């Protein structure tokens, strides 16, 4: 709780600081050019306290976020008096300097934030391919474990650089990557996605956790390693190793790993251990307990009680159903289901829901294939044909995760809650596992779903400053390209976030560490600078444009024109805020 309060406090102070320094830039430039500043406020709203020095009221206001500067002769609604200390009395270059000083200050603060971030250390998602979407441009070219180092000549530092470069590409992209220490190049043509164009690569979502003194630890596997292959065959995840050892206890395999930028192989042999059992066998199928009305599955003729056998010829367990539906990306797939004693083949096309694809089924659990007489399940009343709906924390057990759950629970932890269904009746009981005759292969290798991240750190002030300037230029360029891509509709407007997303993202970065929070504040400071430079009259850029027009014409812009453009500019800002806030709300609700 205390950590959350501290993180929220960091976010509020950080965002308020960026707005404050923007106004501080205007204040310092105004003082430098001899412009009278009537108010310099820390915060907005009613004045709480402060002091007056010279013509300026230095105050602290009620709402402690950001601040503002009120300069003499700034408001075109007021009739200028012609005094020398009014902004409107200054030369065109002086007014441009004062009006652009906030942007310059935000840019300077971005350099500082980036430098400090890298000095403290910043965590980035590793630019390693975790999986490839079937049928995508990258399918058959890239594979799990490939380290992407370069796209179209630009270096790739983190995984998000890959997504950005592909999203903004005009036609094809040249991807440079390392596999087993060998550098490869491939030209790929991105395809349209839900929001941006994509080549179909996803980041590593699982890295190794290794138990001490386990076979995995003795083999040399370290926490944070990424499992890439099993006996030379590229593996989808750590689960492939688990599945192999469940079937081959005590045997040895060659495991390919990516550790940092290196690919290594180790020989891993498991220990044989007995599997705790409940005295029942499940069919490795997913049983449907409910259907969404009008869903693709309902329209295809799938019914409650059907058990999935295969999708496009590949047998699937409950987790595999979700994976196969997601990988189909809406294309028609052939699903074989068991209904009573009859096997049916049905064609279903998943419908997109945000970034997911769904067919509208709710999976109930595992179908009981047989029950051992006198075992815990039989004594509790479980019968063949029942559907297990609950096993401890599992909501739809299958043959595969039944064994895994029992191995994890063990026999010394006592009973666990088992729920099952028979026709319209539901049952629940506490069953205590007992050691059975079957063995499994213990490796001590677990999967951490936290994802693969690395920390980039610059040691020394000189290195940090250099990285600060480099990152500022990189994000300045990237933000400008994003803006132009929005106008050209290369990037969907749904990608744009508003205040809610900014606050959520800032909170996430704050939880990831102070260095990462400063990195985000650097990005946000640059975005604030660029936003204020847009030629919209209510923003700094719009005011600068009016001053430049005045300089070219030799006389001020007509006041009526200024008022009309300010109203239009205000309406444009309101429309933008409504659009991005709507995006935020839809994102929270899971609608996009």
Buried (B, 14 or more C-beta within 10 A) or exposed (E): EEEEEEBBEBBBEBBBBBBBBBBBBBBBBBBEBEBBBEBBBBBBEEEBEBEEEEEBBBBEBEEBBBBBBBBBBBEBEEEBEEEEBBBBBBEBEBBBBBBBBBBBBBBBBBBBBBBBBBBBBBBBBBBBBBBBBBBBBBBEBBBBBBBBBBBBEEEBBBBEBBBBBBBBBEEBBEBBBBBBEEEEEBEBEBBEBBBBBBBBBBBBBBBBBBBEEBBBBEBBBEEBBBBBBBEEEBBBBBBBBBBBBBEEBBEBBEBBBBBEEEBBBBEBBBBEBBBBBBBBBBBBBBBBBEBEEEBBBBBBEBEEBBBBBBBBEEEBBBBBBBBBBBBBBEEEBEBBBBEEEEEBEBEBBBEEEBEEBBBBBEBBBBBBBEBBEEBBBBEBEBBEEBBBBBBBEBBBBBBBBBBBBBBEBEEEEEEBEBBBBBEEEEBEBEBBBBEBEEBBBBBBBBBBEEBBBBEBBBEEEEBBBBBBEBBBEBBBEBBEBBBEBBEEEBBBEBBBBBEBBBBBBBBBBBBBBBBBBBBBBBBBBBBBBBBBBBBBBBBBBBBBBBBBBBBEEEEBBEEEEBEEBBEBBEEBBEEBEEBBBBBBEEBEEEEB
